[in-house]
């Protein structure tokens, strides 16, 4: 079932009386909230990384590449925060905070 279907069921089922109602509603709520803890942990990791990465932008006024960011602040980033995660964050999570400068190697500046 899709999350929207489960959401509708969690809204409707409390208004209906049937045997095992509490267990069914609990299972639906569990499924709706599945992965929420992981999502919160990931968001916290990217938020912590942003505080560090924006420091790299403060060191220069010219656009900088992912490699340059890693050279400047790579050791301070959360453990496991790879080049791929940094690139993804710049283009997805932080897209409203940075401006992408297209080129043979893309560079970024603060928005």
ABEGO torsion letter per residue (X at the ends): XBAAAAAAAAAAAAABBBBGAAAAAAAAAAAAABGAAAAAAAAAAAAAAAAAAAAAAAABABBBBAAAAAAAAAAABBBGBBAAAAAAAAAAAAAAABBBBBBABBBBBBX
